[in-house]
Amino acid sequence: MKKLLYVFGLLTFIVSKAQESKDITYIRTHAILAVQEMEMYKIPASITLAQGLLETGGGQSRLADQANNHFGIKCKGPEEWPLDKPRVYHDDDAKGECFRKYNSTEESYRDHSKFLALRPYYKSLFTLNPTDYKAWANGLKRAGYATDPKYPSKLISRIEKYNLDQFDNIDSKEVYAKLYTLYNNQDDILLANNAKKPLETKKHHKKDEVLVAKNSTIEELTPTKETITENTKTIVYEARPQNPSLRIKRHKNNIPYIVAQAGETISSISKTYNIVPSAIANYNEIEMGTKLRDGQIVFFGNKKSKGSDYSYKVQPGDDMYSISQKFGVKVSKLYKYNRMDSGTQPKVGQRINLKTKVRA
């Protein structure tokens, strides 16, 4: 009996060590991604890494292997994951459920960030202390990320076992030093993962050579690599975009929206916010090929049948569509309330009803 117990204990130890080795390999490989996502989306890197470890079994799951899906994110219907996007089917809470398939691990990490940052039921997470991993772990469960009642404790145990919370207090430049400190990391592959391709080069003879990403201000730039050659120092900068979710505002008529910036299109907004392009067009009552103007309101939900105000005095440059966007009221309702024929435009100074019909 003692021999059996010894053998069982030894096997358990071996299996545990093997899993630990897989987990550390996963952390070494993906810590840079988790910290970069934290810089952009304000999700603790410890939480992202712990979720990746748990959902993939240390990178060994079928979803991670065949679909690059590291966070168990399901399709969630055609409005969130269009039918032409790749997918795999996997038994989870039910048999043969649809899961998202990605072209790369990086794409999976980015979709995970957007999944949390852009959905209203996870909004409360971003009011939490970004270094309070216990609050985040419990908050994910309350928000419905997982059905397993032990989900928070599983995340917390992995964070504490591998000291993942130490990644919550650093930036992406410090990741490899931190990995070395925590796990005595000497893998050359990690250095390769940190290489960034410059987008634009400005050279200065015998001085610093600065490689700067286009369309960025210096306040948005983060140095990612520094090399020194004879009489020349090269610093590579990469743009760090603002968290897209911070642009989303709540209209006074209770509709989420953003303000379009120069050069943005329905397609580019669709990709940034994971909303089907046709849905954006429908929400804003425009055709798919419509060019967006700089400063134009772009709704992420259907406009209402009534406005929050009773009426509006028409200003120079106004038309029925711009008034519709300004007050979040459907164009057809504005025509109905004001007893106007579809397509006609109001006159400057005219009072437009936003809630009820004008008297005949």
C-alpha positions in Angstrom: 0.0 0.0 0.0 2.9 2.4 0.9 4.5 1.6 -2.5 1.3 2.4 -4.3 0.8 5.6 -2.5 4.5 6.5 -3.2 4.0 5.7 -6.9 0.8 7.6 -7.1 2.4 10.6 -5.3 5.4 10.5 -7.7 3.1 10.4 -10.8 1.1 13.3 -9.4 4.3 15.3 -8.8 5.5 14.5 -12.4 2.2 15.5 -13.9 2.1 18.7 -11.8 5.7 19.7 -12.8 4.9 19.0 -16.5 1.9 21.2 -16.4 3.9 23.9 -14.5 6.5 23.8 -17.3 3.8 24.2 -19.9 2.3 27.1 -18.0 5.6 28.9 -17.7 6.3 28.4 -21.4 2.9 29.9 -22.1 3.7 32.9 -19.9 7.1 33.4 -21.4 5.6 33.4 -24.9 2.6 35.6 -24.3 3.4 38.0 -21.5 4.4 40.7 -24.0 1.0 40.5 -25.7 -0.8 40.7 -22.4 1.1 43.8 -21.3 0.7 45.5 -24.7 -3.1 44.9 -24.5 -3.0 46.3 -20.9 -1.4 49.5 -22.2 -4.1 50.0 -24.8 -7.2 48.6 -23.1 -6.5 48.9 -19.3 -7.2 45.2 -18.7 -4.7 43.8 -16.1 -2.1 41.7 -17.8 -2.3 39.2 -14.9 -6.0 38.6 -15.7 -5.4 38.2 -19.4 -2.5 35.7 -18.8 -4.5 33.8 -16.2 -7.5 33.5 -18.5 -5.2 32.4 -21.3 -3.6 29.7 -19.0 -6.9 28.5 -17.8 -8.8 28.5 -21.1 -6.0 26.8 -23.0 -4.6 24.5 -20.3 -1.2 26.2 -20.7 -1.6 26.5 -24.5 -2.5 22.8 -25.1 -6.3 23.1 -25.8 -7.8 22.2 -29.1 -9.3 25.7 -29.5 -5.8 27.2 -29.1 -4.2 24.7 -31.4 -6.8 24.7 -34.2 -8.4 28.1 -33.9 -5.8 30.3 -32.1 -8.7 30.9 -29.7 -7.0 31.5 -26.3 -10.0 32.8 -24.3 -12.9 30.5 -25.2 -14.8 33.3 -26.9 -17.9 32.0 -28.7 -19.4 33.3 -32.0 -22.2 35.1 -30.2 -24.5 35.4 -33.2 -24.0 36.9 -36.7 -24.1 40.6 -35.6 -21.0 40.0 -33.4 -19.3 37.4 -35.5 -20.5 37.5 -39.1 -21.2 34.2 -40.9 -18.3 34.8 -43.3 -15.7 34.8 -40.5 -13.9 31.5 -39.7 -15.2 29.4 -36.8 -14.9 26.0 -35.2 -17.4 23.8 -33.3 -16.5 22.5 -29.9 -18.4 20.8 -27.0 -18.6 23.2 -24.0 -21.8 24.1 -22.0 -23.6 22.4 -24.9 -22.6 20.0 -27.7 -21.1 21.5 -30.8 -21.0 25.1 -29.8 -19.6 27.7 -32.2 -16.3 29.3 -31.3 -14.4 32.1 -33.0 -11.3 31.2 -35.1 -8.4 33.6 -35.5 -5.6 33.9 -38.0 -3.1 34.4 -35.2 -2.7 34.5 -31.4 -2.2 38.3 -31.6 -5.7 38.5 -33.2 -7.1 36.4 -30.4 -5.6 38.6 -27.7 -6.9 41.8 -29.4 -10.4 40.3 -29.7 -10.4 39.4 -26.0 -9.5 43.0 -25.1 -12.3 44.4 -27.4 -14.7 41.7 -26.0 -14.3 43.1 -22.5 -13.8 46.8 -23.3 -16.6 47.3 -25.7 -19.5 45.5 -24.1 -21.7 47.3 -21.5 -22.0 44.3 -19.2 -18.3 44.4 -18.5 -18.3 48.2 -18.0 -18.1 47.9 -14.2 -14.7 46.1 -14.5 -13.1 49.3 -15.7 -14.1 51.1 -12.5 -12.0 48.7 -10.5 -8.4 49.3 -9.4 -6.3 48.0 -12.3 -3.9 46.2 -9.9 -6.7 44.5 -7.9 -6.7 41.2 -9.7 -9.0 39.6 -7.1 -11.7 42.1 -7.8 -11.3 41.7 -11.6 -11.4 37.9 -11.3 -14.7 38.0 -9.3 -16.0 40.8 -11.5 -15.6 38.6 -14.6 -17.7 35.9 -13.0 -20.4 38.3 -11.9 -20.5 39.8 -15.5 -21.1 36.4 -16.9 -17.8 35.6 -18.6 -17.9 32.0 -17.3 -20.4 29.6 -15.8 -18.0 27.8 -13.6 -18.6 29.0 -10.0 -14.9 28.4 -9.2 -13.7 30.5 -12.2 -12.5 33.4 -10.0 -10.5 31.2 -7.6 -8.9 29.4 -10.6 -7.7 32.7 -12.0 -6.5 33.9 -8.7 -4.6 30.7 -7.9 -2.7 30.9 -11.2 -1.9 34.6 -10.7 -0.5 33.9 -7.3 1.3 30.7 -8.2 3.2 32.4 -11.1 3.4 36.0 -9.6 1.5 37.3 -12.7 0.4 40.4 -10.8 4.0 41.7 -11.3 3.1 42.3 -14.9 0.4 44.7 -13.9 2.9 47.3 -12.7 5.3 47.4 -15.7 5.2 48.5 -19.3 6.0 46.5 -22.4 9.7 47.6 -22.4 10.2 45.9 -19.1 8.5 42.5 -19.9 11.6 40.5 -20.8 13.6 41.7 -17.8 10.6 40.7 -15.6 10.4 37.3 -17.2 14.1 36.7 -16.6 13.7 37.8 -12.9 10.7 35.6 -12.3 11.6 32.5 -14.4 15.3 32.9 -15.2 14.2 33.3 -18.8 17.0 33.0 -21.4 14.9 32.0 -24.5 16.1 33.8 -27.6 12.6 33.5 -29.1 11.3 36.1 -26.8 13.7 38.7 -28.2 12.4 37.9 -31.7 8.8 38.5 -30.6 9.7 42.0 -29.5 11.0 43.1 -32.9 8.8 45.8 -34.6 8.9 46.8 -38.2 9.2 50.6 -38.5 6.7 52.5 -40.6 8.6 55.6 -41.4 12.2 56.6 -41.0 13.9 59.9 -40.4 17.7 59.9 -40.5 20.1 62.3 -38.9 23.8 62.1 -39.8 25.9 61.4 -36.7 22.9 61.9 -34.5 20.0 59.9 -33.2 18.0 58.1 -35.9 14.3 58.0 -34.9 11.9 55.6 -36.5 8.4 57.0 -36.0 5.0 55.5 -36.7 2.8 57.6 -39.0 -0.2 59.5 -37.8 1.1 59.7 -34.2 2.0 62.5 -31.8 5.1 62.1 -29.7 2.9 61.8 -26.6 1.4 58.7 -28.1 4.7 57.0 -28.9 6.4 54.3 -26.9 10.0 53.2 -27.5 10.1 49.5 -28.3 13.8 48.9 -29.3 17.1 50.7 -29.0 20.3 49.8 -30.8 23.7 51.6 -30.9 26.0 51.6 -33.8 29.1 53.7 -34.5 28.2 57.3 -33.6 24.5 56.6 -34.1 21.8 55.5 -31.7 18.6 54.1 -33.2 15.3 54.2 -31.3 12.2 52.5 -32.7 8.9 53.9 -31.6 5.5 52.3 -32.0 2.2 54.2 -31.8 0.1 53.3 -28.8 -3.5 54.1 -29.8 -6.0 55.2 -27.3 -8.4 52.5 -26.0 -11.2 52.7 -28.6 -13.9 52.2 -25.9 -13.0 55.5 -24.4 -14.5 57.2 -27.5 -17.9 55.7 -26.9 -20.3 58.2 -25.4 -23.9 58.0 -24.3 -26.3 60.3 -26.3 -28.9 62.2 -24.2 -31.5 60.1 -26.0 -29.8 57.0 -24.5 -27.9 55.6 -27.6 -24.2 54.8 -27.6 -22.2 56.7 -30.2 -18.8 57.9 -31.3 -17.8 61.0 -33.2 -16.2 60.1 -36.5 -12.7 61.3 -37.2 -11.2 62.4 -40.6 -10.6 59.4 -42.8 -12.8 57.0 -40.9 -15.3 54.8 -42.8 -18.1 52.5 -41.9 -15.7 49.7 -42.7 -12.9 50.9 -40.4 -15.3 51.6 -37.5 -16.8 48.2 -38.0 -13.4 46.5 -37.6 -12.4 48.6 -34.6 -15.6 48.0 -32.7 -16.6 44.5 -34.0 -19.9 45.7 -35.3 -21.3 44.4 -38.6 -21.0 47.2 -41.2 -24.6 46.9 -42.4 -25.7 47.3 -38.7 -23.8 50.6 -38.5 -25.4 51.8 -41.7 -28.9 50.8 -40.5 -28.4 52.4 -37.1 -27.5 55.7 -38.8 -30.0 55.4 -41.7 -27.4 55.7 -44.4 -26.2 53.6 -47.3 -23.2 51.3 -47.0 -21.0 53.5 -49.4 -21.8 56.8 -47.6 -18.7 58.8 -46.8 -18.5 59.9 -43.2 -17.7 63.5 -42.3 -15.2 64.5 -39.7 -17.2 65.2 -36.5 -20.3 63.2 -37.6 -22.2 61.3 -35.0 -22.1 57.6 -35.6 -24.7 55.6 -33.5 -24.1 52.1 -32.3 -27.8 51.5 -31.7 -31.1 52.3 -33.2 -32.3 55.9 -33.1 -35.5 56.5 -31.0 -39.0 57.3 -32.0 -39.0 60.4 -29.8 -36.4 62.9 -28.8 -35.5 63.9 -25.2 -36.3 67.5 -26.1 -39.7 68.7 -27.3 -38.6 70.9 -30.3 -35.6 72.5 -32.0 -35.1 75.7 -33.9 -33.5 75.1 -37.3 -30.1 76.7 -37.7 -28.2 77.5 -40.9 -26.8 74.3 -42.5 -29.3 72.0 -40.8 -31.3 69.5 -42.7 -33.7 66.8 -41.5 -31.0 64.1 -41.4 -28.5 66.2 -39.4 -31.3 67.1 -37.0 -32.1 63.4 -36.8 -28.5 62.6 -35.8 -28.3 65.5 -33.5 -31.2 64.4 -31.4 -31.1 60.6 -32.0 -34.6 60.5 -33.6 -35.5 58.5 -36.7 -35.8 60.6 -39.8 -39.3 59.2 -40.7 -40.6 60.2 -37.3 -39.4 63.8 -37.7 -41.3 64.0 -41.0 -44.4 62.5 -39.4 -44.3 64.8 -36.3 -43.9 67.9 -38.5 -46.4 66.9 -41.2 -43.7 67.3 -43.9 -43.3 65.3 -47.1 -40.4 63.0 -47.2 -37.3 64.6 -48.7 -38.3 68.2 -48.1 -36.1 70.3 -45.9 -36.9 72.7 -43.1 -36.3 76.5 -43.3 -33.9 78.4 -41.0 -35.8 79.5 -37.9 -38.5 76.8 -38.3 -39.4 75.0 -35.1 -39.1 71.2 -35.6 -41.1 69.0 -33.2 -39.2 66.0 -31.8 -41.8 64.2 -29.8 -45.4 64.9 -31.0 -47.2 66.0 -34.2 -47.7 69.6 -34.9 -51.3 70.7 -34.8 -53.1 70.7 -38.1 
